[in-house]
């Protein structure tokens, strides 16, 4: 990605000497493209919302005007803040977020209609409030955080915050166990899952620590069986933080989030050191962890049994949610039953853990592929941001945040579609629940901030202290293109 562009013109003066004039050309902000895509995204969501009520009740929904107005206000507010604070931010991340979040709201509204929950009694109403709060926090991140490199100053504070957030559900009085996992805290009328914010804090810690020690981790160490292992004192702090996080999640019986943190840790370590050995070591550790979980946790054994044969009589007696989700997606076929015309409510947790199966039933294979392509494009834009940003910390942070979304999508959709055992994570931006929605909007906001730095001309970049230059896979040399006649 070219970040500084110059155009050169050449000619001969009267004395026969060639002269060259170089003038800077600033990259386009692409905010107009973003606005056009936002209009398309809002149109898709509103069309889906109307289709649900037409197929269900035969009438246009009475709340279409406030729904349309709220969606437009939310999208335009974030768009205007980007024009003000981050004019060079990636133009695709916000429209993709609006489409995914909006389709999730449509399906939650559809399940509400099936259950007779209308207006303020429905889950869709509460999800709309969480969406507004998530967008407000995203705006706060963009406005307050003028430069992502400031986060590097809080590397170890982020580690402490991440561990503290993971410990909160274990505290008596506020910790709450739901569906066998103690990952929630209960404060008054609200329930919140602090582990969703912990993944952001730990991603900041991993990025800050790895960019500081990447040379030592890459070069120093001993060779064993062809693999170079770093010294214990170099890897100790980050390994300790990861082990503590995973152990806490194991005690909370939240194996899905533990797998997410494990994948995030290995991926960022591999990118920082460029050592394939970390992939091999990660696979060995993962296999050992699975073997231990199979012998130590009865609920994990049950999930593996359901994964291997969800339609057997023994499996159906234990839980039929995976089987019903698969039956629902099979009923959808290629084109789906149509929004509002299926029976997704027959699957337990149809608007949360199994919302992808609900959408698969009513949108069909083509619709689910379109949703997966949106997630793929979101992750691709995050990786493109990492490639374009000039500092090593920004590269690692953008990659870590992008990988966290990619891993979560794989774990959730892989479990629903029986590629891997079901773990109970939420589908990013779509599932019912406020904590995951807030965290994913904040991830989007951080990627927007980093992408603004990646595309911004050099002369407009803010100066934030002195940081060591990036080397190796995270080199940040600026590119200049000169056009000659």
C-alpha positions as CSV (number, residue, x, y, z in Angstrom):
1,X,0.0,0.0,0.0
2,X,1.5,3.3,-1.1
3,X,1.3,5.8,1.7
4,X,3.2,8.7,0.2
5,X,2.8,9.4,-3.5
6,X,4.6,12.0,-5.6
7,X,4.3,13.0,-9.2
8,X,7.2,14.2,-11.2
9,X,7.3,16.2,-14.5
10,X,10.4,16.8,-16.6
11,X,11.3,19.2,-19.3
12,X,14.2,21.2,-21.0
13,X,14.9,24.8,-20.1
14,X,16.4,27.2,-22.6
15,X,19.9,26.2,-21.6
16,X,19.3,22.5,-22.5
17,X,19.3,21.4,-18.9
18,X,16.6,19.0,-17.8
19,X,14.5,20.2,-14.9
20,X,12.2,18.1,-12.7
21,X,9.3,19.2,-10.5
22,X,8.0,16.9,-7.8
23,X,4.7,17.6,-6.1
24,X,2.9,15.6,-3.5
25,X,-0.4,13.9,-4.2
26,X,-2.5,13.0,-1.2
27,X,-4.4,9.7,-1.3
28,X,-8.1,10.0,-1.5
29,X,-10.0,9.5,1.7
30,X,-12.7,7.3,0.2
31,X,-15.4,8.6,2.5
32,X,-17.7,9.1,-0.4
33,X,-17.3,5.4,-1.2
34,X,-18.1,4.6,2.4
35,X,-21.3,6.7,2.3
36,X,-22.5,4.9,-0.8
37,X,-21.8,1.5,0.7
38,X,-23.6,2.6,3.9
39,X,-26.7,3.5,1.8
40,X,-26.6,0.0,0.3
41,X,-26.0,-1.7,3.7
42,X,-29.0,0.2,5.2
43,X,-31.2,-0.8,2.3
44,X,-30.3,-4.5,2.7
45,X,-31.2,-4.4,6.4
46,X,-34.5,-2.6,5.9
47,X,-35.5,-4.8,3.0
48,X,-34.8,-7.9,5.2
49,X,-36.8,-6.3,8.1
50,X,-39.9,-5.6,5.9
51,X,-39.6,-9.1,4.3
52,X,-39.9,-10.8,7.7
53,X,-43.2,-9.1,8.5
54,X,-44.6,-9.5,5.0
55,X,-44.0,-13.3,5.1
56,X,-45.1,-13.6,8.7
57,X,-48.1,-11.3,8.9
58,X,-48.7,-10.1,5.4
59,X,-48.3,-6.4,6.3
60,X,-45.5,-3.9,6.4
61,X,-44.2,-3.5,9.9
62,X,-45.6,-0.6,11.8
63,X,-42.1,0.2,13.4
64,X,-40.3,0.4,10.0
65,X,-40.0,4.2,10.3
66,X,-38.3,4.3,13.7
67,X,-36.2,1.4,12.8
68,X,-35.0,3.0,9.5
69,X,-34.5,6.4,11.3
70,X,-32.5,4.8,14.1
71,X,-30.3,2.9,11.7
72,X,-29.6,5.9,9.5
73,X,-28.8,8.1,12.5
74,X,-26.4,5.5,13.9
75,X,-24.6,4.9,10.6
76,X,-24.4,8.6,9.6
77,X,-23.1,9.5,13.1
78,X,-20.2,7.1,12.9
79,X,-19.5,8.2,9.3
80,X,-19.4,11.9,10.2
81,X,-17.0,11.2,13.1
82,X,-14.8,9.4,10.7
83,X,-14.8,12.3,8.3
84,X,-13.8,14.5,11.3
85,X,-11.3,12.4,13.2
86,X,-10.2,9.6,10.8
87,X,-10.7,10.8,7.2
88,X,-8.4,8.1,5.7
89,X,-9.9,5.1,7.5
90,X,-10.8,2.0,5.6
91,X,-14.1,2.6,3.8
92,X,-15.4,-1.0,4.0
93,X,-15.2,-1.9,7.7
94,X,-18.2,0.3,8.8
95,X,-20.6,-0.8,6.0
96,X,-19.8,-4.5,6.6
97,X,-20.4,-4.0,10.4
98,X,-23.8,-2.3,9.6
99,X,-24.9,-5.2,7.4
100,X,-23.9,-8.0,9.8
101,X,-25.3,-6.2,12.9
102,X,-28.5,-5.3,11.0
103,X,-29.1,-8.9,9.8
104,X,-28.6,-10.1,13.3
105,X,-31.2,-7.6,14.5
106,X,-33.6,-8.8,11.8
107,X,-33.3,-12.5,12.9
108,X,-33.7,-11.6,16.5
109,X,-36.9,-9.6,15.6
110,X,-38.0,-12.6,13.6
111,X,-37.6,-14.9,16.6
112,X,-39.5,-12.4,18.7
113,X,-42.4,-12.5,16.3
114,X,-42.5,-16.3,16.6
115,X,-42.6,-16.1,20.4
116,X,-45.1,-13.3,20.6
117,X,-42.6,-10.9,22.1
118,X,-43.3,-7.4,20.7
119,X,-42.1,-3.9,21.3
120,X,-40.2,-3.3,24.5
121,X,-40.8,-6.9,25.6
122,X,-38.8,-8.3,22.8
123,X,-35.1,-9.2,22.6
124,X,-34.7,-7.1,19.5
125,X,-35.6,-3.9,21.4
126,X,-32.8,-4.6,24.0
127,X,-30.4,-5.5,21.2
128,X,-31.1,-2.2,19.5
129,X,-30.2,-0.4,22.8
130,X,-26.9,-2.4,22.9
131,X,-26.2,-1.5,19.3
132,X,-26.6,2.2,20.0
133,X,-24.3,1.8,23.1
134,X,-21.7,-0.1,21.0
135,X,-21.7,2.5,18.3
136,X,-21.4,5.3,20.9
137,X,-18.3,3.5,22.5
138,X,-16.9,3.0,19.0
139,X,-17.2,6.7,18.4
140,X,-15.6,7.4,21.7
141,X,-12.6,5.2,20.7
142,X,-12.2,7.1,17.4
143,X,-12.5,10.5,19.0
144,X,-10.4,9.9,22.2
145,X,-7.7,7.7,20.7
146,X,-6.0,10.0,18.2
147,X,-3.1,7.6,17.6
148,X,-3.1,3.9,18.2
149,X,0.6,4.0,19.2
150,X,-0.5,5.5,22.5
151,X,-1.8,2.1,23.5
152,X,1.8,0.7,23.6
153,X,2.4,2.7,26.7
154,X,-0.1,0.6,28.5
155,X,1.3,-2.8,27.6
156,X,1.5,-4.3,31.1
157,X,-1.6,-2.4,32.3
158,X,-3.5,-4.1,29.5
159,X,-2.2,-7.5,30.7
160,X,-3.4,-6.8,34.2
161,X,-6.7,-5.5,33.0
162,X,-7.2,-8.6,30.8
163,X,-6.5,-11.0,33.7
164,X,-8.7,-9.0,36.1
165,X,-11.6,-9.1,33.6
166,X,-11.3,-12.8,33.3
167,X,-11.3,-13.2,37.1
168,X,-14.4,-11.1,37.7
169,X,-16.9,-14.0,37.0
170,X,-15.2,-16.1,39.6
171,X,-15.9,-13.6,42.4
172,X,-18.7,-14.5,44.7
173,X,-21.7,-12.2,44.6
174,X,-21.3,-10.9,41.1
175,X,-20.3,-14.1,39.2
176,X,-23.1,-15.9,37.5
177,X,-23.2,-19.4,35.9
178,X,-25.3,-19.7,32.7
179,X,-25.6,-22.9,30.7
180,X,-22.8,-24.5,32.7
181,X,-20.2,-21.8,32.1
182,X,-19.3,-19.2,34.8
183,X,-18.3,-16.4,32.4
184,X,-20.9,-13.8,33.4
185,X,-21.1,-11.0,36.0
186,X,-24.5,-9.7,37.3
187,X,-24.8,-6.1,38.2
188,X,-28.4,-5.1,39.1
189,X,-30.6,-5.8,36.1
190,X,-27.6,-6.2,33.7
191,X,-25.5,-9.2,32.9
192,X,-22.2,-8.8,31.1
193,X,-19.5,-11.1,29.8
194,X,-16.1,-9.4,30.7
195,X,-14.1,-12.0,28.7
196,X,-15.2,-10.2,25.5
197,X,-13.3,-7.1,26.6
198,X,-10.4,-9.2,27.9
199,X,-9.6,-10.4,24.4
200,X,-9.0,-6.7,23.4
201,X,-6.8,-6.0,26.4
202,X,-4.7,-9.1,25.9
203,X,-4.3,-8.4,22.2
204,X,-2.9,-5.0,23.1
205,X,-0.6,-6.7,25.6
206,X,0.6,-9.3,23.1
207,X,1.3,-6.7,20.5
208,X,3.2,-4.4,22.8
209,X,5.3,-7.1,24.4
210,X,6.1,-8.9,21.1
211,X,7.1,-5.8,19.2
212,X,9.5,-5.0,22.1
213,X,11.1,-8.5,22.2
214,X,10.6,-9.7,18.6
215,X,14.4,-9.6,17.8
216,X,15.3,-11.6,20.9
217,X,12.5,-14.1,20.3
218,X,13.6,-14.5,16.7
219,X,17.3,-14.8,17.1
220,X,18.3,-15.9,20.6
221,X,17.6,-19.4,21.8
222,X,18.6,-23.1,21.5
223,X,18.0,-25.5,18.6
224,X,16.2,-28.7,19.5
225,X,15.2,-31.2,16.8
226,X,15.6,-28.5,14.1
227,X,13.4,-26.0,16.0
228,X,14.8,-22.9,17.7
229,X,13.3,-22.2,21.1
230,X,13.6,-18.8,22.7
231,X,15.1,-18.4,26.1
232,X,12.7,-18.8,29.1
233,X,13.4,-15.3,30.4
234,X,12.4,-13.8,27.1
235,X,9.2,-15.7,26.6
236,X,8.3,-15.9,30.3
237,X,6.0,-12.8,30.8
238,X,3.8,-13.4,27.8
239,X,3.7,-17.2,28.3
240,X,2.7,-16.6,32.0
241,X,-0.1,-14.2,30.9
242,X,-1.4,-16.7,28.4
243,X,-1.3,-19.6,30.8
244,X,-3.1,-17.6,33.5
245,X,-5.8,-16.6,31.0
246,X,-6.4,-20.2,29.8
247,X,-6.4,-21.6,33.3
248,X,-9.0,-19.1,34.4
249,X,-11.2,-19.9,31.4
250,X,-10.8,-23.7,32.1
251,X,-12.0,-23.1,35.7
252,X,-14.9,-21.2,34.2
253,X,-15.7,-24.1,31.8
254,X,-15.4,-21.7,28.9
255,X,-13.4,-23.9,26.5
256,X,-14.5,-21.9,23.4
257,X,-12.9,-18.7,24.6
258,X,-9.9,-20.6,25.8
259,X,-9.4,-21.9,22.3
260,X,-9.8,-18.4,21.0
261,X,-7.1,-17.0,23.2
262,X,-4.8,-20.0,22.4
263,X,-5.2,-19.4,18.6
264,X,-4.7,-15.6,19.1
265,X,-1.5,-16.2,21.1
266,X,0.1,-18.6,18.6
267,X,-0.9,-16.5,15.6
268,X,0.6,-13.3,16.9
269,X,3.7,-15.1,18.1
270,X,4.2,-16.6,14.7
271,X,3.8,-13.3,12.9
272,X,6.2,-11.5,15.3
273,X,9.0,-14.1,15.1
274,X,8.4,-15.6,11.6
275,X,9.1,-19.0,13.0
276,X,7.1,-22.0,11.6
277,X,8.1,-23.9,14.7
278,X,5.5,-22.0,16.8
279,X,2.8,-23.4,14.6
280,X,4.1,-27.0,15.3
281,X,4.4,-26.3,19.0
282,X,1.0,-24.8,19.1
283,X,-0.6,-27.9,17.4
284,X,1.2,-30.2,19.9
285,X,0.0,-28.1,22.9
286,X,-3.5,-28.0,21.5
287,X,-3.6,-31.8,21.1
288,X,-2.4,-32.2,24.6
289,X,-5.0,-29.8,25.9
290,X,-7.8,-31.7,24.1
291,X,-6.6,-35.0,25.5
292,X,-6.6,-33.5,29.0
293,X,-10.1,-31.9,28.6
294,X,-11.5,-35.2,27.3
295,X,-10.5,-37.0,30.6
296,X,-11.1,-34.1,33.0
297,X,-14.4,-32.4,31.9
298,X,-17.6,-34.3,31.5
299,X,-19.3,-31.5,29.6
300,X,-16.5,-31.5,27.0
301,X,-16.9,-35.3,26.6
302,X,-20.6,-34.7,26.0
303,X,-19.9,-32.1,23.3
304,X,-17.5,-34.4,21.5
305,X,-20.1,-37.2,21.6
306,X,-22.7,-34.9,20.2
307,X,-20.3,-33.8,17.5
308,X,-19.5,-37.3,16.4
309,X,-23.1,-38.5,16.1
310,X,-25.7,-35.8,16.9
311,X,-28.6,-37.9,15.5
312,X,-28.1,-41.0,17.6
313,X,-30.8,-41.8,20.2
314,X,-28.3,-41.4,23.0
315,X,-27.2,-38.0,21.7
316,X,-30.7,-36.8,21.3
317,X,-31.5,-37.7,24.9
318,X,-28.7,-35.5,26.1
319,X,-29.2,-32.5,23.7
320,X,-31.0,-32.1,20.4
321,X,-30.0,-28.5,19.7
322,X,-27.1,-29.4,17.3
323,X,-29.4,-31.9,15.5
324,X,-32.2,-29.3,15.2
325,X,-29.8,-26.7,13.9
326,X,-28.5,-29.0,11.2
327,X,-32.1,-30.0,10.3
328,X,-33.0,-26.3,10.0
329,X,-30.1,-25.5,7.7
330,X,-30.9,-28.6,5.6
331,X,-34.5,-27.4,5.3
332,X,-33.3,-24.1,3.9
333,X,-31.6,-25.8,0.9
334,X,-29.9,-23.5,-1.6
335,X,-32.1,-20.5,-1.5
336,X,-33.8,-20.8,1.9
337,X,-37.4,-20.7,3.0
338,X,-37.5,-16.9,3.0
339,X,-37.1,-14.5,5.9
340,X,-40.1,-15.0,8.2
341,X,-41.3,-18.2,6.4
342,X,-39.1,-20.8,8.2
343,X,-39.3,-22.4,11.7
344,X,-35.9,-21.4,13.2
345,X,-37.5,-21.0,16.7
346,X,-37.6,-24.8,16.9
347,X,-33.8,-24.7,17.6
348,X,-32.8,-23.8,21.1
349,X,-30.8,-20.4,21.4
350,X,-32.0,-19.6,17.8
351,X,-31.1,-15.9,18.3
352,X,-27.8,-16.3,20.1
353,X,-25.6,-19.4,19.8
354,X,-27.5,-20.8,16.8
355,X,-28.3,-17.6,14.9
356,X,-26.2,-18.7,12.0
357,X,-28.3,-21.8,11.7
358,X,-31.5,-19.7,11.8
359,X,-30.2,-17.5,9.0
360,X,-29.1,-20.6,7.1
361,X,-32.6,-22.0,7.2
362,X,-34.3,-18.8,5.9
363,X,-31.5,-17.5,3.6
364,X,-30.3,-20.9,2.4
365,X,-26.8,-21.9,1.3
366,X,-26.4,-18.8,-0.9
367,X,-27.3,-16.5,2.0
368,X,-24.9,-18.1,4.4
369,X,-22.1,-18.0,1.8
370,X,-22.7,-14.3,1.4
371,X,-22.5,-13.8,5.2
372,X,-19.2,-15.8,5.3
373,X,-17.9,-13.6,2.5
374,X,-18.7,-10.5,4.5
375,X,-16.7,-11.9,7.4
376,X,-13.9,-12.8,5.1
377,X,-13.8,-9.3,3.6
378,X,-13.8,-7.8,7.1
379,X,-10.8,-9.9,8.1
380,X,-9.0,-9.2,4.8
381,X,-9.4,-5.4,5.3
382,X,-7.9,-5.8,8.8
383,X,-4.9,-7.7,7.4
384,X,-4.6,-5.1,4.7
385,X,-4.5,-2.5,7.4
386,X,-1.7,-4.4,9.2
387,X,0.3,-4.6,6.0
388,X,0.0,-0.8,5.3
389,X,0.6,0.7,8.8
390,X,4.2,1.8,9.3
391,X,4.9,0.8,12.9
392,X,5.4,-2.8,14.3
393,X,3.0,-2.3,17.2
394,X,0.2,-1.3,14.8
395,X,0.9,-4.2,12.5
396,X,0.7,-6.7,15.3
397,X,-2.4,-5.2,16.9
398,X,-4.3,-5.0,13.6
399,X,-3.4,-8.6,12.9
400,X,-4.3,-9.7,16.4
401,X,-7.7,-8.0,16.3
402,X,-8.4,-9.4,12.8
403,X,-7.4,-12.9,13.8
404,X,-9.6,-12.7,16.9
405,X,-12.7,-12.1,14.7
406,X,-11.6,-14.8,12.2
407,X,-11.0,-17.4,14.9
408,X,-14.3,-16.6,16.6
409,X,-16.2,-17.0,13.3
410,X,-14.5,-20.3,12.7
411,X,-15.2,-21.6,16.2
412,X,-18.8,-20.6,16.2
413,X,-19.8,-21.5,12.6
414,X,-17.6,-24.6,12.7
415,X,-19.5,-25.8,15.8
416,X,-23.0,-25.0,14.3
417,X,-22.1,-26.8,11.0
418,X,-20.4,-29.7,12.8
419,X,-16.9,-29.1,11.5
420,X,-15.7,-29.0,15.1
421,X,-17.4,-29.6,18.5
422,X,-19.8,-27.0,19.6
423,X,-18.3,-24.5,22.1
424,X,-21.0,-21.9,22.7
425,X,-19.3,-18.7,21.5
426,X,-21.4,-15.9,19.9
427,X,-21.4,-15.0,16.2
428,X,-19.6,-11.6,15.9
429,X,-22.0,-8.6,15.4
430,X,-25.0,-10.9,15.0
431,X,-25.8,-12.9,18.1
432,X,-28.1,-11.7,20.8
433,X,-26.1,-10.2,23.7
434,X,-24.6,-6.9,24.6
435,X,-21.0,-7.7,25.8
436,X,-20.0,-9.4,22.5
437,X,-21.6,-6.7,20.4
438,X,-19.8,-3.9,22.3
439,X,-16.4,-5.7,22.1
440,X,-16.7,-6.3,18.4
441,X,-17.7,-2.7,17.6
442,X,-14.6,-1.6,19.6
443,X,-12.5,-3.9,17.6
444,X,-13.9,-2.3,14.4
445,X,-13.1,1.1,15.8
446,X,-9.5,0.2,16.6
447,X,-9.1,-1.2,13.1
448,X,-10.5,2.1,11.7
449,X,-8.1,4.1,13.7
450,X,-5.1,2.0,12.6
451,X,-6.2,2.1,9.0
452,X,-6.4,5.9,9.1
453,X,-2.7,5.9,10.2
454,X,-1.9,3.4,7.4
455,X,-3.3,5.5,4.6
456,X,-2.6,9.0,6.0
457,X,0.2,11.0,4.2
458,X,3.4,11.2,6.1
459,X,3.3,14.9,6.6
460,X,-0.1,14.6,8.4
461,X,0.9,11.9,10.8
462,X,1.1,12.9,14.5
463,X,4.4,12.4,16.3
464,X,4.1,10.1,19.3
465,X,7.5,9.6,21.0
466,X,10.4,7.6,19.6
467,X,9.8,3.9,18.9
468,X,12.2,1.4,17.5
469,X,12.0,0.9,13.7
470,X,10.2,-2.2,12.5
471,X,12.3,-5.0,11.0
472,X,11.6,-8.4,9.4
473,X,8.0,-9.3,8.8
474,X,6.8,-6.1,10.4
475,X,9.1,-3.7,8.5
476,X,7.4,-0.4,8.0
477,X,9.4,1.3,5.2
478,X,7.4,3.9,3.4
479,X,6.8,3.6,-0.3
480,X,7.1,6.5,-2.7
481,X,6.0,6.3,-6.3
482,X,7.4,8.7,-8.8
483,X,5.9,9.0,-12.3
484,X,8.3,10.0,-15.0
485,X,7.4,11.0,-18.5
